């Protein structure tokens, strides 16, 4: 389970492993904003994942999956990364 504190962003990157997919379920009460940050820095909004919602998303080579918690409640996600043997993850402050 991935826990995203308030005003924080959880980021998944595949490094040089190629394109990858993310299966995600929002297990908490707070919505999470989803975006794809392309290799050159452009951010493509993928919308929100509401409480109980599930999605399967595809991300391009060199891009990052960005899950932002802009609310004051903690976000709880079940996350499965497919197609990348060594995904890199980090938490940052919401920008």
Secondary structure as GFF3:
##gff-version 3
##sequence-region A 1 95
A	DSSP	beta_strand	2	4	.	.	.	ID=ss1
A	DSSP	beta_strand	8	13	.	.	.	ID=ss2
A	DSSP	beta_strand	20	26	.	.	.	ID=ss3
A	DSSP	beta_strand	32	37	.	.	.	ID=ss4
A	DSSP	beta_strand	43	49	.	.	.	ID=ss5
A	DSSP	beta_strand	54	59	.	.	.	ID=ss6
A	DSSP	beta_strand	64	69	.	.	.	ID=ss7
A	DSSP	beta_strand	75	82	.	.	.	ID=ss8
A	DSSP	beta_strand	88	93	.	.	.	ID=ss9
###
